[in-house]
Amino acid sequence: MLNTPDPPAAIPACSVVCEGRLFNLPDICCSASNCLLPSARAFAVQIIFNLLPFGQETKMKVYQTDESGVFLYAQDAAVLPYGAVLSPPPRCDAGFVAVWDRHGSIARTSPDFGSDKINLWEIVEDHRRDTLHLVNDGQQYVIGSDTDGNTYDGLGDVPAWLTTQPRPSVLHYWSGGAWVLDEQAQQDADAAAERVWRDAEIQRVTPLRDRHRDEVEQGIEPTLSAAEYAALLIYIQALRDWPASSDFPDAAGRPEIPVGIAAPA
């Protein structure tokens, strides 16, 4: 024990805080600048070191969050790390996460952030790993990006302008929470595709007609018989009339290829 002179009666009481613990030391020392007993202050320090041995730390369980407040992991710490909280997070089912102070009511740099006197945990849906699509055109959305002034971090309910459902085709539009086929657009697309087929088929068989005509004019025995040639002419005309048919554009109702005319490869 240190040898210290007896402190005068006029020395006021003082307090010492060490490792979060408060020690009142009346009539022993004073930390004021006008203290007359430096050896007495040394005596006080000796008392503190005797109470809490050098190197000893008081640890507590803390719960670390990321910049969005999402719980990451638990750890023991002597001081509260940045972004950590003292209240344990709730258990979550798959597809959900615990988020502290979801709406940012307390700044992360504030001394009140993470206090165990309040509980700001909230369980929210987690769509950060999901593929999301814009409902206006079906394009894939990048989490956190700005789209017409809207952003979504993947936490909480999926906003109305996004969906987890991929767009089946460009002929689908978003309505009532689902992709709906535009029937008129589908018919128009089918008709356009069928006209492309019709034009290609006429182009394919027309040389057969021209060859037959040339052979006849040159007095060469025709490759096609008279019946086959007549059927070919009927087929070409049927192709021209195909868009006006009641079966158009159903491919099942296409004009039948006549016998003796090879089908397209």
Salt bridges, closest charged atoms under 4 A:
GLU67 OE1 - ARG108 NE 3.55
ASP76 OD1 - LYS61 NZ 3.51
GLU125 OE1 - HIS127 NE2 2.60
ASP126 OD1 - ARG128 NE 2.84
ASP130 OD2 - HIS127 ND1 2.71
ASP153 OD2 - ARG102 NH1 3.28
GLU194 OE2 - ARG254 NE 2.38
ASP199 OD1 - ARG198 NE 2.71
GLU201 OE2 - ARG204 NH2 2.85
ASP210 OD1 - ARG209 NH2 3.07
GLU215 OE2 - ARG211 NE 3.99
